[in-house]
Amino acid sequence: MNAILADEATVVARIFEHIDAQTTDLADEVWREPVANYTSQPRYEAEIAKVLRRAPTPFCPSAALPQKGSYLARDAAGTPILAVRGQDGVVRAFRNACRHRGAQLVDGTGCKAAFTCRYHGWTYGADGRLRGVPHEHGFPGLDKATHGLVPVTAIERGGLVFVTQEGGATLGEADVFPDLFGPEWRLVATGAQEIPTNWKVVTEGVLEGYHIRWTHADTFYPRQYDNLSLVEHFGRNSRISFPFRAIEKQRALPPQSRSADRALTFLYHFFPNVAVATFPAHRQLIVFEPLAIDRTLTVSYLLTNQPADEAAQASLKKGKDFVNTGLDEDREVQIAVQRGLAARANEVFTFGLFEGAIRHFHRNVAAALAD
C-alpha cells in the first residue's frame, strides 16, 4: 500500500469509529449536477471525445493476456481497440483497423503470432508492423514501415492494462496504485450486458452506500451496514470501503493485525468509467462503456486467486452468484433513473454529503471537459 491510501488496519479502525458513533464519511459539500448533462447529445459527444478517449483507462486485466500472442479486441469509447502481448512480453494496443481498406482485423480474444486481414490478406505482427502484402507489386511506392497498425498508448501496471486513445496521457497517480491483480490472480469468467441507461448513471451506482438498505434489502444489507462507508481519493480516482457486519470479529484483534480480508469490500473507481470490486473469493473489474447517450455496455472480468479444487470452486460460484444478484438489483434502479429522466421532474440531481465519491467523479468530468 502507499501513502495516498490508508492501510487495511487503519481502514478497519476508522470503520469501528463510525460504527460506534453511527456516522459515515462526509463530503465537504453537496454537488448539484444539471439533469441536462445526462440528456444533451453535444455533452455526451464531448464526454466521449474529451474525457473517455483522453484518460488512461483500464482496458482489461493483465490476466486476459496470459502469454505471448494473446490478444483482446473490443470497442472502448466507441473505438475498436486491439490489445496484444508481443513476443517480447510487452502489451501494446492499436486501433483495430487494417491500413489498406480499414477492415477490423479481429474480434474477441485468442492467441496469434500475426494478424491477417480477412479482406485482402495484409498481415501484421504482434508488434503492429506490416509484415506482408499479397501481390505487393500492385502497390508501387508503398512504405510498409509507415503502414503498420496505428498505436495507442498502453501501459501495464498492477495487473491492469491501461489504454489512452488520444493525447498520450500517462498514468500519473496510478503509478503508486496498489497492485490489485498480482501473478496469482487468474481470469475465470468474462461477461457483457447492455443497459438502457446513460454511462454516468451506471457509474454513480457503484460509488455510494447510501442506497444499500433500500435497493439491496434482502441481499447486501443483511450483511452490510446502512449508509456506512469510507471514501478516499487519489488523483481523479477513488476508493470506497463498504464494511461487512462480520468486521465485528476483528475487535478483539490487536489493531495492527486487523485486515480487510472477509471484513469489507473495497470499490476502486478508476476515472472515468472503470470499477474494481474486491470480494472474499474473487475480484471483479467492470468497464462501463457508453454505446449511446442512453445505452451502456458493462464489460466484466472476474478473477480469483483461490485454488482450483472443488470446494474452492463451489465457494467462488456462491460468491459470484450472490454479487450478481446485487448487480441485477442495481441495474433495475439505474434503468428506473433513466426512465425518470423523461418525466422532466428535475432540473438538477442533488448528491448529498454521503455521496462524496460521486461529487469527486463529476468534478473531474467537468474539469476534463473544461481543459
Sine and cosine of phi, psi and omega as CSV:
sin_phi,cos_phi,sin_psi,cos_psi,sin_omega,cos_omega
0.00,0.00,0.30,-0.95,-0.06,-1.00
-0.86,-0.52,0.07,-1.00,-0.09,-1.00
-0.94,0.34,-0.30,0.95,-0.04,-1.00
-0.96,0.27,-0.65,0.76,-0.01,-1.00
-0.96,-0.29,0.65,-0.76,-0.01,-1.00
-0.90,0.43,0.53,-0.85,0.08,-1.00
-0.96,0.28,0.22,-0.97,-0.13,-0.99
-0.89,0.46,-0.63,0.78,0.00,-1.00
-0.89,0.46,-0.63,0.78,0.03,-1.00
-0.93,0.37,-0.64,0.77,0.04,-1.00
-0.87,0.50,-0.73,0.69,-0.01,-1.00
-0.89,0.46,-0.66,0.75,0.01,-1.00
-0.88,0.48,-0.68,0.73,0.02,-1.00
-0.91,0.42,-0.60,0.80,0.03,-1.00
-0.91,0.41,-0.67,0.74,0.04,-1.00
-0.87,0.49,-0.61,0.79,0.05,-1.00
-0.88,0.47,-0.67,0.74,0.02,-1.00
-0.92,0.38,-0.66,0.75,0.01,-1.00
-0.86,0.51,-0.73,0.69,-0.06,-1.00
-0.93,0.38,-0.57,0.82,-0.04,-1.00
-1.00,-0.08,-0.07,1.00,-0.06,-1.00
0.82,0.58,0.77,0.64,-0.01,-1.00
-0.80,-0.60,-0.07,-1.00,0.08,-1.00
-0.41,-0.91,0.21,-0.98,0.07,-1.00
-0.90,0.43,0.64,-0.77,-0.01,-1.00
-0.83,-0.55,0.60,-0.80,0.11,-0.99
-0.97,0.23,0.22,-0.98,0.00,-1.00
-0.94,0.33,-0.50,0.87,-0.03,-1.00
-0.32,-0.95,0.26,-0.96,0.05,-1.00
-0.96,0.27,0.28,-0.96,0.04,-1.00
-0.82,-0.58,0.74,-0.67,0.02,-1.00
-0.92,-0.40,0.92,-0.40,-0.04,-1.00
-0.97,-0.26,0.86,-0.51,0.02,-1.00
-0.86,0.52,0.73,-0.68,0.02,-1.00
-0.89,0.46,-0.46,0.89,0.04,-1.00
-0.85,0.52,-0.41,0.91,0.00,-1.00
-0.95,0.32,-0.20,0.98,0.07,-1.00
-0.99,-0.17,-0.23,0.97,-0.13,-0.99
-0.87,-0.50,-0.16,0.99,-0.05,-1.00
-0.99,0.10,0.85,-0.52,0.03,-1.00
-0.91,0.42,-0.68,0.73,0.07,-1.00
-0.87,0.49,-0.63,0.78,0.04,-1.00
-0.90,0.45,-0.70,0.72,0.01,-1.00
-0.86,0.52,-0.72,0.70,0.00,-1.00
-0.90,0.44,-0.58,0.82,0.05,-1.00
-0.93,0.37,-0.61,0.80,0.04,-1.00
-0.89,0.46,-0.66,0.75,0.03,-1.00
-0.90,0.45,-0.76,0.66,-0.14,-0.99
-0.97,0.26,-0.64,0.77,-0.17,-0.99
-0.97,-0.25,-0.26,0.97,-0.01,-1.00
-0.93,-0.36,-0.90,0.44,-0.15,-0.99
-0.94,0.34,-0.56,0.83,-0.02,-1.00
-1.00,0.09,-0.27,0.96,-0.04,-1.00
-0.98,-0.20,-0.20,0.98,-0.03,-1.00
-1.00,-0.02,0.61,-0.79,0.17,-0.99
-0.94,0.35,0.92,-0.38,-0.15,-0.99
-0.84,-0.55,0.71,-0.71,0.09,-1.00
-0.84,0.54,0.83,-0.55,0.00,-1.00
-1.00,-0.06,-0.62,0.78,0.03,-1.00
-0.23,-0.97,0.29,-0.96,0.14,-0.99
-0.96,0.28,0.49,-0.87,0.05,-1.00
-0.84,0.55,-0.53,0.85,-0.02,-1.00
-0.91,0.42,-0.26,0.96,0.08,-1.00
-0.97,0.23,-0.19,0.98,0.03,-1.00
-0.82,-0.58,0.94,0.35,-0.22,-0.98
-0.96,0.26,-0.35,0.94,-0.09,-1.00
-0.58,-0.81,0.19,-0.98,0.01,-1.00
-0.86,0.51,0.76,-0.65,-0.03,-1.00
1.00,-0.05,-0.18,0.98,0.04,-1.00
-0.90,0.44,0.67,-0.74,0.01,-1.00
-0.70,-0.72,0.37,-0.93,0.10,-1.00
-0.60,-0.80,0.82,-0.57,-0.01,-1.00
-0.85,-0.53,0.79,-0.62,0.11,-0.99
-0.34,-0.94,0.21,-0.98,0.06,-1.00
-0.99,0.11,0.67,-0.74,0.09,-1.00
-0.75,-0.67,0.84,-0.54,-0.06,-1.00
0.78,0.63,0.65,0.76,0.05,-1.00
0.98,0.19,0.08,1.00,-0.04,-1.00
-0.92,-0.39,0.81,-0.59,0.11,-0.99
-0.92,0.40,0.85,-0.52,-0.05,-1.00
-0.84,-0.55,0.65,-0.76,0.07,-1.00
-0.87,-0.49,0.86,-0.52,0.10,-0.99
-0.95,-0.33,0.70,-0.72,-0.06,-1.00
-0.58,-0.82,0.61,-0.79,0.09,-1.00
-1.00,-0.02,0.89,-0.47,-0.07,-1.00
-0.95,0.30,0.11,-0.99,0.02,-1.00
-0.91,0.40,-0.30,0.95,0.09,-1.00
-1.00,-0.01,0.08,1.00,0.01,-1.00
1.00,0.09,-0.08,1.00,-0.04,-1.00
-1.00,0.06,0.69,-0.72,0.06,-1.00
-1.00,0.07,0.77,-0.64,0.07,-1.00
-0.83,-0.56,0.38,-0.92,0.03,-1.00
-0.74,-0.68,0.57,-0.82,-0.07,-1.00
-0.65,-0.76,0.36,-0.93,0.22,-0.98
-0.94,0.33,0.80,-0.60,-0.17,-0.99
-0.99,0.12,0.96,0.27,-0.01,-1.00
-0.43,-0.90,0.72,-0.69,0.05,-1.00
-0.91,0.42,0.58,-0.82,-0.03,-1.00
-0.99,0.12,0.03,1.00,0.05,-1.00
-1.00,0.02,-0.92,0.38,-0.05,-1.00
-0.81,-0.58,0.17,0.99,0.17,-0.99
1.00,0.09,0.15,0.99,0.00,-1.00
-0.91,0.41,0.62,-0.78,0.09,-1.00
-0.91,0.43,0.72,-0.69,-0.14,-0.99
-0.98,0.21,-0.64,0.76,-0.18,-0.98
-0.43,-0.90,0.42,-0.91,0.07,-1.00
-0.86,-0.52,0.44,-0.90,0.18,-0.98
0.93,0.37,-0.66,-0.75,-0.08,-1.00
-0.77,-0.63,0.29,-0.96,0.05,-1.00
0.22,-0.98,-0.33,-0.94,0.01,-1.00
-0.59,-0.81,0.83,-0.56,-0.03,-1.00
-0.62,-0.78,0.54,-0.84,0.13,-0.99
-0.99,0.12,-0.39,0.92,0.00,-1.00
-0.43,-0.91,0.32,-0.95,-0.03,-1.00
-0.87,-0.49,0.88,-0.48,-0.03,-1.00
-0.94,-0.35,0.82,-0.57,0.01,-1.00
-0.92,0.40,0.77,-0.63,-0.04,-1.00
-0.97,0.24,-0.08,1.00,-0.02,-1.00
-0.99,0.11,-0.84,0.55,-0.04,-1.00
-0.75,-0.66,0.12,0.99,0.14,-0.99
0.99,0.11,0.19,0.98,0.10,-1.00
-0.89,0.45,0.68,-0.73,-0.14,-0.99
-0.85,-0.53,0.68,-0.73,-0.05,-1.00
-0.81,-0.58,0.60,-0.80,0.08,-1.00
-0.98,0.21,0.16,-0.99,0.04,-1.00
-0.91,0.42,-0.27,0.96,0.08,-1.00
-1.00,0.02,0.04,1.00,0.04,-1.00
1.00,0.01,-0.14,0.99,-0.06,-1.00
-0.95,0.31,0.61,-0.79,0.09,-1.00
-0.96,0.27,0.90,-0.43,-0.10,-0.99
-0.99,-0.17,-0.54,0.84,-0.08,-1.00
-0.48,-0.88,0.62,-0.79,0.04,-1.00
-0.75,-0.66,0.93,-0.38,0.04,-1.00
-0.84,0.54,0.68,-0.73,0.00,-1.00
0.79,0.62,0.80,0.60,-0.11,-0.99
-0.87,0.50,-0.37,0.93,-0.02,-1.00
-0.91,0.42,-0.27,0.96,0.03,-1.00
-0.98,0.18,0.00,1.00,0.02,-1.00
-0.81,-0.59,0.92,0.40,-0.04,-1.00
-0.87,0.50,0.71,-0.71,0.02,-1.00
1.00,0.10,0.02,1.00,0.01,-1.00
-0.91,0.41,0.84,-0.55,0.06,-1.00
-0.99,-0.13,0.98,-0.20,-0.05,-1.00
-0.89,0.45,-0.47,0.88,-0.01,-1.00
-0.90,0.43,-0.42,0.91,-0.01,-1.00
-0.97,-0.26,0.15,0.99,-0.02,-1.00
-0.86,-0.52,0.47,0.88,0.13,-0.99
-0.97,0.26,0.11,-0.99,0.06,-1.00
-0.86,0.51,0.59,-0.81,-0.03,-1.00
-0.98,0.19,0.88,-0.48,-0.07,-1.00
-0.99,0.17,0.44,-0.90,0.26,-0.97
-0.84,-0.54,0.32,-0.95,-0.07,-1.00
-0.93,0.37,0.80,-0.60,0.05,-1.00
-0.75,-0.66,0.75,-0.66,0.02,-1.00
-0.72,-0.69,0.75,-0.66,0.04,-1.00
-0.98,-0.20,0.83,-0.56,-0.07,-1.00
-0.45,-0.89,0.75,-0.66,0.10,-1.00
0.88,0.48,0.49,0.87,0.01,-1.00
0.99,0.13,0.23,0.97,0.02,-1.00
-0.79,-0.61,0.52,-0.86,0.10,-0.99
-0.97,-0.26,0.92,-0.39,0.02,-1.00
-1.00,-0.08,0.67,-0.74,0.04,-1.00
-0.81,-0.58,0.73,-0.68,0.14,-0.99
-0.88,-0.47,0.88,-0.47,-0.10,-0.99
-0.98,0.20,-0.61,0.79,-0.09,-1.00
-0.65,-0.76,0.55,-0.84,0.10,-1.00
1.00,-0.03,-0.29,0.96,0.06,-1.00
0.92,0.40,0.42,0.91,-0.01,-1.00
-0.88,0.48,0.61,-0.79,0.03,-1.00
-1.00,-0.10,0.08,-1.00,-0.07,-1.00
-0.93,0.36,-0.57,0.82,0.01,-1.00
0.86,0.50,-0.93,-0.37,-0.07,-1.00
-0.89,0.46,-0.39,0.92,0.00,-1.00
-0.96,0.28,-0.19,0.98,0.05,-1.00
-0.87,0.49,-0.48,0.88,-0.02,-1.00
-0.95,-0.32,0.31,0.95,0.01,-1.00
-0.96,0.27,0.65,-0.76,-0.02,-1.00
-0.91,0.42,0.53,-0.85,0.03,-1.00
-0.93,0.36,0.89,-0.46,0.01,-1.00
-1.00,-0.05,-0.46,0.89,-0.08,-1.00
-0.72,-0.70,1.00,0.06,0.07,-1.00
-0.96,0.27,-0.06,-1.00,-0.07,-1.00
-0.90,0.44,-0.31,0.95,0.00,-1.00
-0.98,0.20,-0.18,0.98,-0.02,-1.00
-1.00,0.00,0.78,-0.63,0.00,-1.00
-0.85,-0.52,0.52,-0.86,0.00,-1.00
-0.99,0.16,0.79,-0.61,-0.04,-1.00
-0.87,-0.49,-0.28,0.96,0.00,-1.00
-0.32,-0.95,0.53,-0.85,0.13,-0.99
-0.75,-0.66,0.35,-0.94,0.01,-1.00
-0.32,-0.95,0.27,-0.96,0.04,-1.00
-0.52,-0.86,0.66,-0.75,0.01,-1.00
-0.56,-0.83,0.75,-0.66,0.03,-1.00
-1.00,0.03,0.70,-0.71,0.01,-1.00
-0.84,-0.55,0.76,-0.65,0.00,-1.00
-0.98,0.21,0.92,0.39,-0.13,-0.99
-0.50,-0.87,0.55,-0.84,0.09,-1.00
-0.87,0.50,0.59,-0.81,-0.10,-0.99
-0.88,0.47,-0.50,0.87,-0.01,-1.00
-0.96,0.28,-0.56,0.83,0.07,-1.00
-0.88,0.47,-0.67,0.74,0.02,-1.00
-0.92,0.40,-0.68,0.73,0.01,-1.00
-0.89,0.46,-0.69,0.72,0.00,-1.00
-0.84,0.54,-0.53,0.85,-0.09,-1.00
-0.89,0.46,-0.35,0.94,-0.02,-1.00
-0.98,-0.21,0.03,1.00,-0.17,-0.98
-0.97,-0.23,0.18,0.98,0.05,-1.00
-0.43,-0.90,0.41,-0.91,0.03,-1.00
-0.95,-0.30,0.14,0.99,-0.01,-1.00
-0.89,0.45,-0.42,0.91,-0.08,-1.00
-1.00,-0.06,-0.09,1.00,-0.21,-0.98
-0.87,0.49,-0.71,0.71,-0.05,-1.00
-0.89,0.46,-0.56,0.83,-0.15,-0.99
-1.00,-0.09,-0.62,0.78,-0.01,-1.00
-0.99,0.11,-0.54,0.84,-0.10,-0.99
-0.87,-0.50,0.73,0.68,-0.12,-0.99
-0.85,0.52,-0.54,0.84,-0.07,-1.00
-0.93,-0.37,0.05,1.00,-0.01,-1.00
-0.89,-0.45,-1.00,0.09,-0.08,-1.00
-0.95,0.30,-0.62,0.78,-0.14,-0.99
-0.87,0.49,-0.66,0.75,0.04,-1.00
-0.87,0.50,-0.35,0.94,-0.02,-1.00
-0.97,-0.25,-0.20,0.98,-0.05,-1.00
-0.83,-0.55,-0.27,-0.96,-0.07,-1.00
-0.90,-0.43,0.35,-0.94,0.06,-1.00
-0.99,0.11,0.92,-0.38,0.13,-0.99
0.84,0.54,0.79,0.61,0.08,-1.00
-0.73,-0.68,0.90,-0.43,0.03,-1.00
-0.40,-0.92,0.36,-0.93,0.14,-0.99
-0.95,-0.30,0.63,-0.78,0.00,-1.00
-0.81,-0.58,0.84,-0.54,0.05,-1.00
-0.82,-0.58,0.58,-0.82,0.03,-1.00
-0.88,-0.47,0.59,-0.81,0.16,-0.99
-0.65,-0.76,0.94,-0.34,-0.15,-0.99
0.87,0.49,-0.73,-0.68,0.02,-1.00
-1.00,0.06,-0.01,1.00,-0.06,-1.00
-0.99,-0.14,0.21,-0.98,0.02,-1.00
-0.64,-0.77,0.38,-0.93,0.21,-0.98
-0.76,-0.65,0.81,-0.59,0.04,-1.00
-0.92,-0.39,0.74,-0.68,0.02,-1.00
-0.97,-0.24,0.84,-0.55,0.02,-1.00
-0.92,-0.40,0.97,-0.24,-0.09,-1.00
-0.97,0.23,0.52,-0.85,0.16,-0.99
-1.00,0.00,0.42,-0.91,0.08,-1.00
-0.89,0.46,-0.40,0.92,0.02,-1.00
-0.91,0.41,-0.16,0.99,0.03,-1.00
-0.88,0.47,-0.39,0.92,0.00,-1.00
-0.85,0.52,-0.43,0.90,0.01,-1.00
-0.89,0.45,-0.32,0.95,-0.07,-1.00
-1.00,-0.02,-0.02,1.00,0.00,-1.00
-0.88,0.48,-0.54,0.84,-0.05,-1.00
-0.98,0.17,-0.15,0.99,-0.03,-1.00
-0.99,0.12,0.47,-0.88,0.16,-0.99
-0.84,0.54,0.63,-0.78,-0.10,-1.00
-0.77,0.64,-0.67,0.74,-0.06,-1.00
-0.98,0.21,-0.09,1.00,0.04,-1.00
-1.00,-0.09,-0.10,1.00,-0.02,-1.00
-0.97,0.25,0.52,-0.85,-0.04,-1.00
-0.57,-0.82,0.17,-0.98,0.02,-1.00
-0.99,0.15,-0.20,0.98,-0.09,-1.00
-0.86,0.52,0.89,-0.46,0.01,-1.00
0.86,0.51,0.32,0.95,0.00,-1.00
-0.90,-0.43,-0.33,0.94,-0.03,-1.00
-0.24,-0.97,0.27,-0.96,0.16,-0.99
-0.96,-0.28,0.79,-0.62,0.21,-0.98
-1.00,-0.02,0.76,-0.65,0.12,-0.99
-0.91,-0.41,0.94,-0.35,0.02,-1.00
-0.99,-0.10,0.82,-0.57,0.08,-1.00
-0.96,-0.28,0.91,-0.41,0.10,-0.99
-1.00,-0.04,0.90,-0.43,0.00,-1.00
-0.87,0.50,0.71,-0.71,0.03,1.00
-0.98,-0.18,-0.37,0.93,-0.27,-0.96
-0.68,-0.74,0.56,0.83,0.00,-1.00
-0.74,-0.68,0.66,-0.75,0.06,-1.00
-0.79,-0.61,0.59,-0.81,0.16,-0.99
-0.83,-0.56,0.84,-0.55,-0.01,-1.00
-0.91,-0.42,0.69,-0.73,-0.01,-1.00
-0.97,-0.23,0.69,-0.72,0.03,-1.00
-0.73,-0.68,0.22,-0.98,-0.08,-1.00
-0.83,0.56,-0.65,0.76,-0.08,-1.00
-0.94,-0.33,-0.12,0.99,-0.03,-1.00
-0.36,-0.93,0.19,-0.98,0.14,-0.99
-0.77,-0.63,0.54,-0.84,-0.08,-1.00
-0.77,-0.64,0.78,-0.63,0.11,-0.99
-0.97,-0.24,0.80,-0.60,-0.01,-1.00
-0.80,-0.59,0.79,-0.62,0.06,-1.00
-0.96,-0.28,0.75,-0.66,0.02,-1.00
-0.98,-0.20,1.00,0.00,-0.10,-0.99
-1.00,0.02,0.88,-0.47,0.06,-1.00
-0.93,0.38,0.73,-0.68,0.11,-0.99
-0.96,-0.28,-0.54,0.84,0.04,-1.00
-0.33,-0.94,0.05,-1.00,-0.04,-1.00
-0.87,0.49,-0.43,0.90,-0.04,-1.00
-0.82,-0.58,0.40,0.92,0.03,-1.00
-0.61,-0.79,0.70,-0.72,-0.01,-1.00
-0.72,-0.69,0.67,-0.74,0.11,-0.99
-0.98,-0.21,0.87,-0.50,0.10,-0.99
-1.00,-0.02,0.86,-0.51,0.02,-1.00
-0.95,-0.32,0.86,-0.52,-0.11,-0.99
-0.86,-0.52,0.56,-0.83,0.07,-1.00
-0.77,-0.63,0.85,-0.52,-0.01,-1.00
-0.96,-0.28,0.79,-0.61,-0.03,-1.00
-0.80,-0.60,0.45,-0.89,0.05,-1.00
-0.62,-0.79,0.42,-0.91,0.14,-0.99
-0.90,-0.43,0.21,0.98,-0.02,-1.00
-0.99,0.17,0.40,-0.92,0.03,-1.00
-0.90,0.44,0.27,-0.96,-0.08,-1.00
-1.00,-0.04,0.23,0.97,-0.01,-1.00
-0.96,0.28,0.19,-0.98,-0.12,-0.99
-0.89,0.46,-0.68,0.74,-0.03,-1.00
-0.90,0.43,-0.68,0.73,0.00,-1.00
-0.91,0.41,-0.63,0.78,0.01,-1.00
-0.92,0.39,-0.58,0.81,0.05,-1.00
-0.91,0.41,-0.65,0.76,0.04,-1.00
-0.90,0.43,-0.65,0.76,0.03,-1.00
-0.88,0.47,-0.71,0.70,-0.01,-1.00
-0.90,0.44,-0.67,0.75,0.01,-1.00
-0.88,0.48,-0.71,0.70,0.01,-1.00
-0.91,0.41,-0.66,0.75,0.00,-1.00
-0.89,0.45,-0.70,0.71,-0.02,-1.00
-0.90,0.43,-0.62,0.78,0.01,-1.00
-0.90,0.44,-0.73,0.68,0.00,-1.00
-0.90,0.44,-0.67,0.74,-0.02,-1.00
-0.90,0.44,-0.54,0.84,0.08,-1.00
-0.89,0.47,-0.68,0.73,0.05,-1.00
-0.90,0.43,-0.63,0.78,0.03,-1.00
-0.91,0.42,-0.58,0.82,0.08,-1.00
-0.89,0.46,-0.64,0.77,0.04,-1.00
-0.90,0.44,-0.65,0.76,0.06,-1.00
-0.87,0.49,-0.69,0.72,-0.04,-1.00
-0.89,0.47,-0.64,0.77,0.01,-1.00
-0.86,0.51,-0.68,0.74,-0.01,-1.00
-0.94,0.33,-0.65,0.76,-0.01,-1.00
-0.89,0.45,-0.62,0.78,0.07,-1.00
-0.91,0.42,-0.62,0.79,0.04,-1.00
-0.90,0.43,-0.60,0.80,0.06,-1.00
-0.89,0.45,-0.72,0.70,-0.01,-1.00
-0.88,0.48,-0.67,0.74,0.03,-1.00
-0.91,0.42,-0.59,0.81,-0.01,-1.00
-0.91,0.41,-0.38,0.92,0.04,-1.00
-0.86,0.51,-0.57,0.82,-0.03,-1.00
-0.94,0.35,-0.28,0.96,0.00,-1.00
-0.96,0.29,-0.30,0.95,-0.01,-1.00
0.82,0.58,0.60,0.80,-0.01,-1.00
-0.99,0.10,-0.37,0.93,-0.10,-1.00
-0.81,-0.58,0.66,-0.75,0.17,-0.99
-1.00,-0.06,-0.45,0.89,0.06,-1.00
-0.66,-0.75,0.45,-0.89,0.21,-0.98
-0.98,-0.20,0.75,-0.66,-0.01,-1.00
-0.97,-0.23,0.91,-0.41,0.06,-1.00
-0.99,-0.12,0.86,-0.52,-0.14,-0.99
-0.99,0.15,-0.10,-0.99,-0.06,-1.00
-0.91,0.41,-0.35,0.94,0.04,-1.00
-0.98,0.21,-0.17,0.99,-0.16,-0.99
-0.91,-0.41,0.70,0.72,-0.09,-1.00
-0.90,0.44,-0.54,0.84,0.02,-1.00
-0.93,0.36,-0.53,0.85,0.07,-1.00
-0.93,0.36,-0.67,0.74,0.07,-1.00
-0.84,0.55,-0.71,0.71,0.00,-1.00
-0.88,0.47,-0.67,0.75,0.02,-1.00
-0.87,0.49,-0.78,0.62,-0.06,-1.00
-0.93,0.37,-0.58,0.81,0.06,-1.00
-0.86,0.51,-0.65,0.76,-0.04,-1.00
-0.97,0.23,-0.52,0.85,0.15,-0.99
-0.88,0.47,-0.73,0.68,0.01,-1.00
-0.88,0.48,-0.65,0.76,-0.01,-1.00
-0.91,0.41,-0.65,0.76,0.01,-1.00
-0.91,0.42,-0.62,0.78,0.03,-1.00
-0.93,0.37,-0.52,0.85,-0.03,-1.00
-0.99,0.13,-0.25,0.97,-0.07,-1.00
-0.95,0.32,0.00,0.00,0.00,0.00
